[in-house]
Amino acid sequence: MQATAYTYDPESRSGQVLLDDGTPVPFDAAAFDAGGLRLLRPGQRVRIETDGAGTDRRITLVTLQTF
């Protein structure tokens, strides 16, 4: 699934992405580390993997979207 980076805190390595419908979804350090990223800037397109659905949805991986 694709999303747009919305917030990112480099100290905690966590933040939020916006799904294409505008829904913010938080991610934690484990999801950020799983993608192998070093930095994330708001506005970057990312690929995410999630687990669960609805309000129980959590991001398990955040990585840059490549074409």
Backbone hydrogen bonds, N-H to C=O, Kabsch-Sander energy under -0.5 kcal/mol:
donor,donor_aa,acceptor,acceptor_aa,energy
3,A,46,V,-2.2
4,T,18,L,-2.2
5,A,44,Q,-3.1
6,Y,16,Q,-2.6
7,T,16,Q,-1.9
9,D,14,S,-2.9
13,R,9,D,-2.1
14,S,9,D,-1.0
15,G,27,F,-1.9
16,Q,7,T,-1.4
17,V,25,V,-2.4
18,L,4,T,-3.0
19,L,17,V,-0.5
19,L,23,T,-2.9
20,D,2,Q,-0.5
22,G,19,L,-2.5
25,V,17,V,-2.7
27,F,15,G,-2.7
32,F,28,D,-2.0
33,D,29,A,-3.1
34,A,30,A,-1.8
35,G,31,A,-0.8
35,G,32,F,-0.8
36,G,33,D,-1.3
37,L,32,F,-1.0
43,G,5,A,-2.9
44,Q,41,R,-2.0
46,V,3,A,-2.6
47,R,63,T,-3.3
48,I,1,M,-3.1
49,E,61,L,-1.7
51,D,58,R,-2.5
56,D,53,A,-1.9
57,R,54,G,-1.4
58,R,51,D,-2.4
59,I,26,P,-0.7
60,T,49,E,-3.2
61,L,49,E,-1.3
62,V,31,A,-1.6
63,T,47,R,-2.2
65,Q,45,R,-1.9
66,T,64,L,-0.5
